[in-house]
């Protein structure tokens, strides 16, 4: 870095920190800023209990989800949450501490199986469906002591705003598909930063709930950007891990070539802690066999200031230039990366990669959902549909009083165009086109010896909700998120600031397979240098949320 550049970067960094200072006043710590470590410290000191913490989060849900701003994130509230919290407090008092997640309330996207709460995938066609057991990662979290507060809304069947198995497909958008974060089971979720905007999809309920401090962290799923879009639109941290690091057993599938769960939280610390509990081999999901020797139980050890020093970061400017406010935040973020000691290199994605990414994703997603959803339906009770054809017929039957005709269209569309999994065109996409994209991405990393690629998670801020009209282009349109799914590589999302109109912007740290330790270190260093996460205007702290009250 030359001597002329350094003062300019310092001024930019000062501007970032000054503009965000009002959102993070000194003094009493609020619930919305507390990490799991802070909560455990308070619990260990006897200033806080799992029961009290659960009450605090339930009070916020009561105040803001179906009342006040009516964010509408919750599909099912756990009626036994307080009872479980009291049980966990009794265990703590008896000296039985399960670990750092003991007594921590969380929310789950409603496509994770829970044996005690219905799992609907956002569809009225699965209303009341109780799975036979918990999803693998849900069981691991419960064994570690979490309290599942609620199952939250999603884009129906996790299909994003365009279609089931055809996210952002032009034919479906033209037909009038609903905005992201909407389902026939849960209706439309609102963005807590701006109630006229959606939370993005498909994990929009998780994104909005965590931004509004309805739980300490949550789980989403990601097939083409569905953890990362909602993390960006709602201004929180999210991780799409390496394919195989987290089991998909017990998650309603969209496309298993790409699907993965991922943690979403208000801090990199909480994401790293949750990941360590969930990562690892599951015999019921063959993809996790690859994680042997790569999965770690402790990702917190990689969260160090100075992690960006000497890192080689590629800046993917192909995904900028769509929104002036987003680009302003990105330029300040790039300046901060340099100030933290990273070597920043502008890179260009080859045209063939840019042209292929979305069509390939749509083709494979449509085909796989059509087949794989039937496998999941076999695990449901006798009163529920058992085949994809039955889903299509019921969702298009006016007698079912189905609330989302757009989704009915989407299912019919997928039924008519999706390829069979033995179709030569699908096989060519999976066995030839997909490896070609991975090779192209590997070449990007190799050419400039990059440790990570940084890009704006969403080139545009959160999309307006426009009732009774086709949606605006998704905030994630023209994003690079699908490359992480098509390669299977990890992508960490971290808040970077807000646009002049107050809408969140995040940056993505995209890295090679199993590079979660590095990415979490980079994200933590950036997070601590900027403190860029902003509390949503519509869900301010309640009086009891202050640490001073936890006595």
Secondary structure, DSSP 8 states (H G I E B T S, - for coil): --HHHHHHHHHHHHHHHHHHGGGS-SSS-BGGG--HHHHHHHHHTTS--HHHHHHHHHHHHHHHTSSTT----EEEE-TTHHHHHHHHHHHHHTT----TTTT-EEEEETTB-BTTB---TT-GGGTT---SS--HHHHHHHHTT-EEEEEE--SGGG-TTT-TT-TT-HHHHHHT---SSEETTTEE--BTTBTTB---SSSHHHHHHHHTTSSSEEEEEESSSTTHHHHHHHT-EEEE--TTSS--TTB--S-TTT-EEEEEESSHHHHHHHHHHH-S-BTTBGGGGGGTTT--S--GGG--TTTTTT-EEEEEGGG-SS-HHHHHHHHHHHHHHHHTT-EEEEE---HHHHHHHHHHHHHHHHHHHHHHHHHHHTTS-TTS--SHHHHHHHHT-GGG--S-HHHHHHHHHHHHH---TT-HHHHHIIIIIHHHHHHHHHHHHHHTT-SEEEEESSSS---B--TTS-----TTTT-SHHHHHHHT--EEEEEEEE-TTS-EEEEEEE-STT-HHHHHHHHHHHHHHH------TTS---GGGBGGG--
